[in-house]
Amino acid sequence: MTSLRDKLRPGKLLAAPGVFDGISVRLADRMGFDCLYMTGYGTVASHLGLPDAGLASYRDMVDRVRIFAGLATTPLVADGDTGYGGLLNVEHTVRGYEAAGAAAIQLEDQEFPKKCGHTPGRKVIPIEQAAAKIRVAAEARDSRDFLIIARTDARTGLGLDEALRRGEAFAKAGADILFVESPETVEEMERIGKAFDLPLLVNVVEGGKTPVLSAAEYVALGYQMAIYPALGFLAVGAALESVYGTLKTTGASTEVTAPLSDFMGFSRAMGFEKVWEFEKAHAGMEGG
């Protein structure tokens, strides 16, 4: 299998859909993406029903990584938040995510408890501490094919110059991909693209702070990876509100207007075909 590192090339954008539960992983994995993105926001909401505000533990998240990576043949990029503590925690988190099957881990420079990107009130730790986390992460991995994505949230509170300074520090510390969160204009994105030689990641949040552009426009700005963490769960949220609302209003499913998957086709996508084949092959073995 081609490693995620080998897929990163200038002039090509890796578009990674946000996955957040077993259904989204299975469906996205069938579509031929270069990589998938385990969104912290969506995973915490789906798994715990809580906001992405530092409430999920390392154990909560590494268990999700193991399940998602086990379901997918597509490389999985996994949100590792702040590393769940200090430098020793970062080392433990990186080793755990790599062993669980992720192809890359994203680590950010927020204070604990962290907050979801594109939301207000985010604060960052001192640059020296943040760079030390990236250095420890790069040293902790077993394989260079396990990538370290270094994210800074400094733009919103401290300005773009500070965010660029942190990106440079993270590059020197050993990051493989740089992620400057929440640039607010195309001009800011141009500055980011011109500032670094490493691959750059853009976080595309519909309704967020960063301009939502075409793939060609992101490439022209210098980006090599675009994550779409919210696209899937926003679509699911709208669909559920529609069908549940109709069911509550009418008391039946006959008036539902949202598109529905074919039940048998969906069952095959979830792996039931293997169950049916197994049962057929082993029919009669249990006696009775």
Residue, then its C-alpha position, 0 to 999 in steps of 0.5 A: m500500500t502506498s504510504l500517506r507520505d508518498k501521496l503528498r505531492p506539490g500540485k495535488l490536493l488530498a481531500a479527506p472526508g471527516v469520519f466519526d463513527g463506524i457507518s461513516v468510515r465504512l461508506a467513505d472507505r468504499m469511495g477511493f479517497d487518498c485518506l480519511y480524517m477522524t474528526g475530533y468534533g464528530t467523534v466526540a459528539s457521536h461517541l459521547g454526545l458531548p462537545d469537543a471541549g477537552l472532555a474526551s480522554y486519550r482512552d476514548m479517542v485511541d479506542r476510536v482510532r483502533i476501530f476506525a483504522g480496523l474498518a478502513t483500508t484507506p489511510l486514517v489521519a486522526d485528531g490527537d488534540t493536545g496529546y492529552g497532557g504534557l510531554l510524556n503524555v504526548e509520547h504515549t499518545v503518539r505510540g498509541y495512535e500509531a499502534a492503533g493503525a492511524a497513518a498520521i496524528q494531528l497535535e495542536d498547541q492549545e491550552f487544556p482543556k482544548k476547544c474546537g477550531h473555528t470556535p471562540g475562546r481558544k488559547v495557546i501554550p507558549i511556543e517553546q512548550a508547543a515545539a517541544k511537544i512536536r519534537v517529542a512526537a517526532e521522536a516517539r514514532d516507530s516509522r517515518d511513514f507515521l506522519i506528525i501534523a502540527r496545528t497552531d490555533a494562534r491566528t485567532g487570538l494572537g494574529l497571523d504573524e505569531a501563527l507563522r512563527r509557530g509553524e516555523a518552530f514546528a517545522k524545525a521540531g520535526a513536523d511533517i505537515l503544518f496546519v495553521e488553523s482558521p486563516e480568515t481571508v484568501e490573502e492570509m492563506e497566500r501568506i501561509g502558502k509562501a511561508f513554508d516548504l512543508p506540505l500544508l493542511v487546510n481545515v474546511v469547515e462549512g460556516g467556519k472562518t476559513p474561505v471555502l474554495s475549490a480544490a484547484e484554488y487550494v492547490a494554487l494557494g500552496y495546500q496539499m491536504a484539505i480536511y472536511p471534518a464537518l461535512g459528513f456529520l452536518a449532512v447526517g444532522a440535517a437528514l436526521e432532523s428531517v426524517y425524525g421531524t416528519l415521523k414526529t409530525t405524521g406518526a409514519s415514515t410514508e411522508v419522509t422526503a429526505p433520500l434514503s439508502d436502499f436497505m439491502g445495499f446499505s446492509r452490504a456496505m456494513g458487511f452483512e454479505k460476509v455474514w451471509e456467506f459465512e452462514k451459508a458455508h457453515a450451514g448445518m455444522e452446529g447440528g440440532 
